[in-house]
Amino acid sequence: MAGMARPAGLSMKLCSCAALLLLVVSCSLLPSALAEKRFYEFVVKETPVKRLCMTQHVITVNDMFPGPTIEVYNGDTLAIKAINHAQYNVTLHWHGLRQMRNGWADGPEFVTQCPIPPGGSYTYRFTIQNQEGTLWWHAHSSWLRATVHGALIIHPKPGVPYPYPKPHSEFPVILAEWWKRDPIAVLRQSRITGAPPNISDTFMINGQPGDFLPCSSQSDNDLHIMM
């Protein structure tokens, strides 16, 4: 007995449903397709840095003070390999970043991970999940964060507008403190004496002490603010 022919209208409806399902699946995959995997290598090491007319050997990342700026998009996946060439244990913390079910990438020493020993390395892996804005990263061991730090800038996903008028231009502003001594030695002394640590000798803006102090950088940035 010959099979019954499928009505033309039913075939068209099935095709339309299949096309709609394909469109929904494609749209759901689009944000993940736009996200990128980004790899960084952070070499933690001692670097000579001259401030306040004195050259000190401080701990930095990639010989930079402040450290490198990480600039990514919401949804990106990051792999940051930290290689410790310094004489101290070190961990890195991504301040303000929500580590959803990923606490081992958060960085607090002896809380979410063992510190990276001198000569060791560790790769932090995490995905930016529904976050935008300017954060910062820093060492989370002892007072190494005094010189081991940098900006973490998260842009909206490609094609997603800012929740405010898009800025004409931008650059990070990082505030820090500076000691004429090794900050690790300052902290150790306070632990021995029981007294508060000595206050810093100056404040830094993007790694520079400012024009009112000796041996400050000759470079500057003019920032025009529109009210």
Secondary structure by P-SEA (a helix, b strand, c coil): cccccccaaaaaaaaaaaaaaaaaaaaaacccccbbbbbbbbbbbbbbbbcccccccccccccccccbbbbbcccbbbbbbbbbcccccccccccccccccccccccccccccccccccbbbbbbbbbcccccccccccccccccccccbbbbbccccccccccccccbbbbbbbbccccccaaaaaaaaaaacccccccccccccccccccccccccbbbbbbbcc
